[in-house]
Amino acid sequence: MRDDISTQSKKEYSLHLTVQSGELIRSGIKSKPQISLACDISAMPGVNCTLIFSVFEQDLGPIGSISFDKDRPTAYAEIKVSSVIFAELRDLLKTSPPRPALIFLITSRFENNMYGDISIENTGKSLTIFDVKWRYPIL
């Protein structure tokens, strides 16, 4: 989706999310629609994540960020995508997939603990999002 830098030190850091539900949101008549997805983060059992996609035309730099709540097992991400990508995602979500869709967030560097799990939940930390990928089942 982007041709700019999506790796840090030649290693790609990726969060794997499983979509549980989705909503189209409009906060008011003059506001632009957003897509809200409720997800589970596979490398962080028990951590729920809300992704908010909104339209923003840009060519360079990060497309968003994900923040981890210090007091609860939750994360919140805001992701800005082009109108073309937003429309594609909205159209995909109009049909119910036969199994949960997957989203991969390409992020800034994060640490793994000795068990290979990501150790940033409950820290209040934030990661930069450079790109987003998805797999949406059709059969």
N, C-alpha and C positions, 0 to 999 in steps of 0.2 A: 504494500500500500504506500510506502514511502521509500524514497531512495536515499534519504539522509542517514546519518549514523544511528544504528540501532544496537551497537555493541560497545562494550567497555573493555579495553585491553584485549580485543579480539575474542572475548568470551561473551556470549549472549546470555543474559539473565532473563528468565521467563517465569511468570506465574501462570499456572494452569487452573482455570476456573470452569466449573460445571454450572450451567444455567439452570435455575430452578423455576423461575417465573419472570415475566416481563410485562411492562406497562408503557403505554404512550401517555406522556404527561404534558399538559398545557396549564401553566400557572395563572394565566389570565388571557383576555382577548388580544392584548398587545404583545404578549410574550410568544416566543418561538417554541414549537414542540420539542420535547426531549424524550429519550427512551431510557427507562429505568429497568435494570436487570438485577434480580436477586440471584446471587451465586454462592457456591461453596468453593473454597480454595483447597485444592487437593493436597498440597504439601503442608497444610495447616488444619488438621482435623478440628472441627468444632468452631472454626472461624467463618462467620457469614460476611459476605461482601455485597455492597450495593454499587453498581456501575451506572453512572449517568452519562449518556451520550448526548452531545449537543452539536449543532452546526456552527462551524467557524472555518472560514477559508484561510489557510496558511500554507506556506511551502517549506519553511525551515523550523528547526527546533523541536522540542518535546511537544507531544499532543495532550499531555495531562499529567495527573499525579494520583497516587493512591496513598491514603493515610490510614494508619492503624491506631485504633482507640487504645489509650493507656489503661483504662479501667474495665473494658469489656472486650469480649472476643469478636470484635467487628472491625470491618474495614470499609472505607468509602472512597470511591474513585470518580473523578471527573475526567472525561475524555472528549476532546474536540475533534470532529471529523468533517470532511468536506460534505457538501450537500448530496453529492453522488453516493458516497459511502453511507451516509445517513439513510437515504432512500432505499438503498440495497438492504441494509439491516432491517429497516422498518418492513419492507416487503417480505423478507424471510420470516419475520416474526408473525406474519398474518396467518401462517399455517402451523399447526402443532406437529412437531417432529416425532418420529416413532421412538426416539430415545433422546435424552438431554443433549442439547448443543454444548459445544466446548468453545471457550475463549482463552486465548493466550496473550498475556500482556508482556511486552518486551520492556524491561525496566532497567533502572540504574542498579548498580551492584548491591547485593544483599548477602548476608552471611548465613551459612548453614551450620546447624549444630552437629555434634559428633554422630548423630543418627541419620543425618542427611535431610532432616526437616528444616524448614526455614525458621529462623529464630528471631522474628521481628514482631510477632503478635504481642499485644499488651505492652508495647514499648512507647507508643505515641510517635513512632517514626513515620516518615513519609518517603516514598520512592517516586522518582520521575518515570513517566511512561513515554517511551519513544515510538512505539508502534503497537498495533493490535492485530491479531490474526483470529480467525474462527474456523470451526468445522460445524456445519449445520447438516444433520442427517436428513436425507430425502427418501430413503427406503427403509 
